[in-house]
Amino acid sequence: MSIEFLVVYFGKDKSVIEECIDQTAKITKIPRDEVMDIVSDRAGKRLGTLPIEVVVLIIEHLPVQDLLKLCETSRAFDRYCKDNRIWKILLKRDFGAKGGDNAKEQYILYSQMLQISCGSGFTGFVRSGKVYMWGRNDKGQSGFRKRENHLVPTHLPIKEKVVQISCEYLISGAITENGKLYMWGENTNGTLIHSKQNKIFTPFIVPVTGKVIQVSCGKDHVGVVTENGKLYMWGDNNSGQIGNGYAGGTQLTPTLVRFKEKVSQVSCGFATTGVVTKSGKLYMWGDNQFGALAIGSLGGLMTMPDHVAIDGKVVQVSSGVSHSGAVTRDGKLYMWGDNQRGQLGDGTAIGKSIPTLISSINGVVQVSCGDYHTGAVTKEGKLYMWGSNMFGKLGVRKGIVASVIPMHVPIPGGVEQVSCGLHNTGVVSKDKKVYMWGSGFHGQIGNGAVTNSSTPVFIDV
């Protein structure tokens, strides 16, 4: 990768170029003025290629979507995309995880995982391998032995480094660096694979075949993806949300869901399940009320994965209470399902039973569907919110009941991740700070109070 490439790509961001010049001069021992001359002349010949440490620095400033595009289209980037060392460095730096032979795939997956997750009155967050929980704990959903609520972020001891957390409704799941799955909370319909206990107040290991790399908790069902691209589901199956070919009963053990290709991500909603495969295909199944499965009709059940046609490769899906959203590799956002509060963001309050392009925002890298509200993050780090503003969960000024179009919510430093819970919202900024807003009745905002907030509040965690 030449200095010329650096200037062309980051020409408008002088701070990035300055930082890279400093690092290049330090590593190569070439005087900074000479490196500056090379940049100014766009020659790049004296250096040939940038040191690997500088390449890592450059990659740090690239959104995952841009990084993937460069890996596919840029010859200058190609050799680095194939260098497993770089991805190992990035994994350790950003997630505290050890990279294996497929460090690139690991990094991409971890980048798409939520490090903050909002459930029903409680919140979970992962920083440097440690789990912090706050809010409601009457069902053990925050993982502490005492049933009392926690009004500020509190460390939840887990013996291994954690890389991802999922909090939904009254249950929580966490994935460790070594691929183990820990779960805790309410055990309705066997969601915790612990038939003799209704509530589990401390994290315990759930046995799953293979190394788990992602978990998604729904209302009463759970899905995990393993390192070899397998999908396992368990819990309530009254709407066919397990995907095993029939509806009814409870699945008390992890059940393999048959796919002809490898799975990269799963998202469990109220009674629906969405999956993205490594080839970029989207599949949905479960309860089709409000058109939540995007099959072009309302009502009925799907008990097996059903392919949903979307223009472009899908990289992420989010299933909410009765609506869903998907992001494509080229940054387009599609929404479908219930739209009573404008949660689809298409400018109407009319539900959609097929994927609908939300053309008002571009360059989307992540979407999160909650209870009648939605949040999305763009590659520039902008946060957009829409749908119901009950309890102030959109993070906009008071007096707005709902918004049928995406509204920009400014966050200092820009946003990296968003999570929409039942009645609150949380984000992680690009500088790894946490902001929360919405309902605070159970202390789920984490600022020591039990009051609502209609604007983002910085949380010290």
FENZI-V841924 format. One record per helix or strand of 2 or more residues. SS is the DSSP state (helix for helix, strand for strand). FROM is the first residue (numbers start at 1). TO is the last residue. If there is no record, write none. Layout:
<<SS,FROM,TO> <SS,FROM,TO>>
//
This chain:
<<helix,3,10> <helix,14,28> <helix,32,41> <helix,52,60> <helix,64,73> <helix,75,81> <helix,84,95> <helix,103,112> <strand,116,118> <strand,122,127> <strand,130,135> <strand,150,156> <strand,162,168> <strand,171,176> <strand,181,186> <helix,188,190> <strand,199,206> <strand,212,217> <strand,221,226> <strand,231,236> <strand,250,257> <strand,263,268> <strand,272,277> <strand,282,287> <helix,289,291> <strand,301,308> <strand,314,319> <strand,323,328> <strand,333,337> <strand,352,357> <strand,364,369> <strand,373,378> <strand,383,388> <helix,390,392> <strand,402,408> <strand,415,420> <strand,424,429> <strand,434,438> <strand,453,459>>
//
